[in-house]
Amino acid sequence: MNRVRQLNRILTRDEINARVQELGTAISDHYDSTPDLLVIGLLKGSFVFLADLVRHIRTPHEIAFLGIESYGESMQPGDRIKMTYNPGVPLSGRSVLVVDDIIDTGNTMNFVIPFLEKQGASDIQVCVLLHKRKATNLNCDVRWVGFDAPQDFLVGYGLGLGEQYRHLPYIAAVVNE
């Protein structure tokens, strides 16, 4: 049985909504004349952020998902990244926007970007909702960041802990007991 944890709210629904709208505008401006844009959300954590974000991107685009697992049931990111779902969408010559919930160690992006490059994407940009700014080995630039994040373990707005808390409309830090 999952135990209830104490949470400290760090970002409200209104703060998140305002920032997501700003990100959508900036992304639209960047991709204004780009044909064939593909937005790829990294599952599971990005699904809420991606759903809200794409409604603010004016540029016509397709949406796809990659299933990536690094945390499992733990509150510590793993060194091993596992792809759990690959939609098999043709990427050759396409502009790709990768959308993720959080950059922590950088291991997920260091796995995903080379994978997309091998598939032939012509341009890959990254947008994350949260960035902990501690990834010393991150091998890509993150063009759009919603918020700098504290080093706490965060849940809500798609981020989960053992598949719990993803439904929360805000972001909270899990209090260690």
C-alpha positions in Angstrom: 0.0 0.0 0.0 1.3 3.5 -0.9 1.8 5.8 2.1 0.6 9.4 2.1 3.6 11.8 2.1 3.7 15.4 3.3 4.1 17.8 0.3 5.2 21.4 0.3 3.7 23.3 -2.7 6.4 25.2 -4.6 4.5 26.3 -7.8 0.8 27.0 -8.1 -1.5 26.2 -10.9 -1.7 29.8 -11.9 2.1 30.3 -12.0 2.5 27.1 -14.1 -0.3 28.2 -16.5 1.2 31.6 -17.1 4.6 30.3 -17.7 3.4 27.5 -20.1 1.6 30.2 -22.1 4.8 32.2 -22.3 6.8 29.1 -23.5 4.2 28.4 -26.1 4.5 31.9 -27.5 8.3 31.7 -27.6 8.2 28.3 -29.3 5.7 29.6 -31.8 7.9 32.6 -32.6 10.9 30.3 -33.1 9.1 27.8 -35.3 6.9 30.4 -37.1 7.9 29.3 -40.7 9.0 25.8 -39.9 7.1 23.1 -41.9 6.7 19.6 -40.5 7.4 20.3 -36.8 7.2 17.3 -34.6 6.7 17.7 -30.9 7.9 14.7 -28.9 6.8 14.3 -25.3 8.8 12.1 -23.0 6.4 9.8 -21.0 5.2 9.7 -18.5 6.2 12.9 -16.7 5.7 15.3 -19.5 2.1 14.4 -20.5 0.3 17.1 -18.5 2.9 19.8 -19.5 2.8 18.7 -23.1 -1.0 18.8 -23.3 -1.1 22.4 -22.0 2.0 23.5 -24.0 0.8 22.3 -27.4 -2.4 24.3 -27.1 -0.3 27.4 -27.0 2.0 26.6 -30.0 0.5 28.3 -33.0 2.8 26.6 -35.5 1.2 23.6 -37.1 2.8 20.4 -35.6 2.4 16.7 -35.0 2.7 15.1 -31.6 4.5 11.9 -30.7 5.7 10.3 -27.5 8.8 8.4 -26.4 8.4 6.2 -23.3 11.5 6.7 -21.0 12.0 5.3 -17.6 14.8 6.3 -15.2 13.3 6.6 -11.7 11.1 3.6 -11.3 9.8 3.5 -7.8 12.8 5.4 -6.4 13.2 9.0 -5.5 16.7 8.8 -7.0 17.3 9.0 -10.7 18.9 5.8 -12.1 22.0 5.6 -14.3 20.2 3.2 -16.6 17.7 4.7 -19.0 15.1 2.4 -20.6 13.0 3.1 -23.6 9.5 1.7 -22.9 7.8 3.1 -26.0 9.0 4.2 -29.4 6.2 5.4 -31.8 8.4 4.8 -34.9 7.5 8.2 -36.4 9.8 9.1 -39.4 12.2 11.8 -38.3 14.5 12.2 -41.3 14.9 15.8 -42.1 12.3 17.0 -39.5 12.6 19.7 -36.9 11.9 18.1 -33.5 11.0 19.7 -30.2 11.6 17.4 -27.3 9.3 18.2 -24.3 10.1 16.8 -20.8 9.0 17.5 -17.3 12.4 17.9 -15.6 16.1 17.8 -16.1 17.8 16.4 -13.0 21.0 14.4 -13.8 20.8 14.9 -17.6 20.9 11.2 -18.2 17.5 11.1 -20.0 18.4 13.8 -22.5 21.9 12.3 -23.0 20.0 9.1 -24.1 17.2 10.7 -26.1 19.0 13.3 -28.2 21.5 10.8 -29.8 18.6 8.4 -30.4 16.7 11.2 -32.3 19.9 12.2 -34.2 20.4 8.6 -35.3 16.8 8.7 -36.6 17.8 11.6 -38.9 16.1 14.6 -37.2 17.6 17.8 -38.8 17.1 20.1 -35.9 16.4 19.1 -32.2 15.5 21.6 -29.6 14.5 21.0 -26.0 11.9 22.5 -23.7 11.5 21.4 -20.1 9.2 22.6 -17.4 11.8 22.3 -14.6 15.6 22.4 -14.6 17.5 21.6 -11.4 20.7 23.0 -12.9 22.9 20.3 -11.4 23.5 18.1 -14.5 27.3 18.4 -15.0 27.3 15.9 -17.9 24.4 17.3 -19.9 25.3 17.0 -23.6 22.7 19.3 -25.1 21.4 22.8 -24.8 18.0 23.4 -23.3 16.5 26.2 -25.3 13.3 26.7 -23.2 13.0 26.3 -19.4 9.8 26.9 -17.5 11.3 27.2 -14.0 14.6 26.6 -12.2 13.8 23.9 -9.7 15.0 23.2 -6.2 17.0 20.1 -5.5 14.0 18.4 -3.7 12.1 15.5 -5.2 9.1 17.1 -7.0 5.7 15.7 -7.8 2.5 17.0 -9.4 1.6 18.4 -12.8 2.7 15.1 -14.4 5.7 14.3 -12.1 5.2 11.2 -10.1 6.6 9.1 -7.3 5.8 5.5 -7.8 3.1 6.5 -10.2 1.4 8.6 -7.5 0.8 12.4 -7.4 0.9 13.0 -11.2 -2.7 14.3 -11.1 -2.0 17.3 -8.8 -2.5 20.6 -10.6 0.5 22.2 -8.9 4.1 21.2 -8.2 5.2 20.2 -4.7 8.4 19.0 -3.0 8.1 15.7 -1.1 9.1 16.2 2.5 11.6 13.6 3.8 10.5 12.0 7.0 
